Amino acid sequence: MSQRFDGPVVLKTECHSLGAKKAGKVRDIYDLGEHLLLVATDRISAFDVVLPQGIPGKGFVLTQMSVFWFDLIWNKEKIVHHHLISTDVSQFPKACQPYKDILSGRSMLVKKAKPLPVECIVRGYLSGSGWKEYKKQGTVCGESLPHGLKESDRLPETIFTPSTKTTEGHDINISYEKMKGLVDPAVAEEVKEKSLQVYKKASAYSESRGIIIADTKFEFGIDSATQRLLIIDEVLTPDSSRFWPKNLYSPGGAQPSFDKQFVRDYLDSISWDRNPPPPDLPKEIIEKTSQKYFDALDQLTG
């Protein structure tokens, strides 16, 4: 039985003495000078719109799961460096200590990096926007796929399909060739290679724990101090990935999931045009979504 979360739902942080914050869809970011402080709130977005209610414990799950994967992809596997320094609030700068109760479990002290202007998406299965494009023209992000594939089929080969990155509005899928016009071609090649390596290693591990990672989204940046490529933000969480229970996998339609696809499916079932303002989420959708996040954390990390 998955653990439950009894703490308050955190929709925003107000760490005033840390200076001005930059608020993303989920994270509040504070510039501490040499490093950044990333705080994962319980906000949830769908179709690039932040919803009115938070998901209890979501920020805790995202942080703990990212820490688990950061450890695997660099400390254990040496695939790519990451930006994480510490999640131990007692080791954070002195200015953070008055906020330790709100920061505990949901914050990361990280290296500064210049983010690349693209989302790095890796797909192992045919789902989501990829499935919609394939139905229309037999391609995913312009890449031709074999005829006759069904929704949720495992792809013959894992594919890298980048997109634009926006703070507001909808990200747009682009070709790898177009990505090389936005990012130095040598960096683009390294990012593609590392993205595929991380996905394949994580996918093999997660399947051994009974979870299929259908697709995922990575972000990379250039370390401000060393100019080294870093994987940044969150990694392989229910917000950035589609997690399917392996024992229920059945291609030919949508799959049960551990991720926020559950929320997207609810929103697709009501009358909403995917533009602000978003609708309220019912209590039962909030509670079930929270449980799915904790179930994924428990199953993957034990």
Secondary structure as the mmCIF struct_conf table of DSSP 4:
data_model
#
loop_
_struct_conf.conf_type_id
_struct_conf.id
_struct_conf.beg_label_comp_id
_struct_conf.beg_label_asym_id
_struct_conf.beg_label_seq_id
_struct_conf.end_label_comp_id
_struct_conf.end_label_asym_id
_struct_conf.end_label_seq_id
BEND BEND1 GLY A 7 GLY A 7
BEND BEND2 LEU A 11 LEU A 11
HELX_RH_3T_P HELX_RH_3T_P1 HIS A 16 LEU A 18
STRN STRN1 LYS A 21 ALA A 23
BEND BEND3 LYS A 25 VAL A 26
STRN STRN2 ARG A 27 ASP A 31
BEND BEND4 GLY A 33 GLU A 34
STRN STRN3 HIS A 35 ALA A 40
BEND BEND5 ASP A 42 ASP A 42
STRN STRN4 SER A 45 ALA A 46
TURN_TY1_P TURN_TY1_P1 PHE A 47 ASP A 48
STRN STRN5 VAL A 49 VAL A 50
BEND BEND6 PRO A 52 GLN A 53
TURN_TY1_P TURN_TY1_P2 PRO A 56 GLY A 57
HELX_RH_AL_P HELX_RH_AL_P1 LYS A 58 PHE A 70
HELX_RH_PI_P HELX_RH_PI_P1 ASP A 71 LYS A 76
TURN_TY1_P TURN_TY1_P3 GLU A 77 GLU A 77
BEND BEND7 ILE A 79 ILE A 79
STRN STRN6 HIS A 82 HIS A 82
STRN STRN7 LEU A 84 SER A 86
HELX_RH_3T_P HELX_RH_3T_P2 VAL A 89 GLN A 91
BEND BEND8 PHE A 92 PHE A 92
HELX_RH_3T_P HELX_RH_3T_P3 LYS A 94 TYR A 99
HELX_RH_AL_P HELX_RH_AL_P2 LYS A 100 LEU A 103
TURN_TY1_P TURN_TY1_P4 SER A 104 ARG A 106
STRN STRN8 SER A 107 LYS A 111
STRN STRN9 ALA A 113 PRO A 115
BEND BEND9 PRO A 117 PRO A 117
STRN STRN10 VAL A 118 TYR A 125
HELX_RH_AL_P HELX_RH_AL_P3 GLY A 128 GLN A 137
BEND BEND10 GLY A 138 GLY A 138
STRN STRN11 THR A 139 VAL A 140
TURN_TY1_P TURN_TY1_P5 CYS A 141 GLY A 142
STRN STRN12 GLU A 143 SER A 144
TURN_TY1_P TURN_TY1_P6 HIS A 147 GLY A 148
HELX_LH_PP_P HELX_LH_PP_P1 LEU A 149 LYS A 150
TURN_TY1_P TURN_TY1_P7 GLU A 151 SER A 152
HELX_LH_PP_P HELX_LH_PP_P2 ASP A 153 ASP A 153
STRN STRN13 ARG A 154 PHE A 160
STRN STRN14 SER A 163 THR A 164
BEND BEND11 THR A 167 GLY A 169
STRN STRN15 ASN A 173 ASN A 173
HELX_RH_AL_P HELX_RH_AL_P4 TYR A 176 LEU A 182
BEND BEND12 VAL A 183 VAL A 183
HELX_RH_AL_P HELX_RH_AL_P5 PRO A 185 SER A 208
TURN_TY1_P TURN_TY1_P8 ARG A 209 GLY A 210
STRN STRN16 ILE A 211 ASP A 223
TURN_TY1_P TURN_TY1_P9 SER A 224 THR A 226
STRN STRN17 LEU A 229 ILE A 232
BEND BEND13 ASP A 233 ASP A 233
BEND BEND14 LEU A 236 LEU A 236
TURN_TY1_P TURN_TY1_P10 PRO A 238 SER A 240
STRN STRN18 SER A 241 PRO A 245
HELX_RH_3T_P HELX_RH_3T_P4 LYS A 246 LEU A 248
BEND BEND15 PRO A 251 GLY A 253
BEND BEND16 PHE A 258 ASP A 259
TURN_TY1_P TURN_TY1_P11 LYS A 260 LYS A 260
HELX_RH_AL_P HELX_RH_AL_P6 GLN A 261 ASP A 268
TURN_TY1_P TURN_TY1_P12 SER A 269 SER A 269
BEND BEND17 ILE A 270 SER A 271
BEND BEND18 ARG A 274 PRO A 277
HELX_LH_PP_P HELX_LH_PP_P3 PRO A 278 PRO A 282
HELX_RH_AL_P HELX_RH_AL_P7 LYS A 283 THR A 301
#
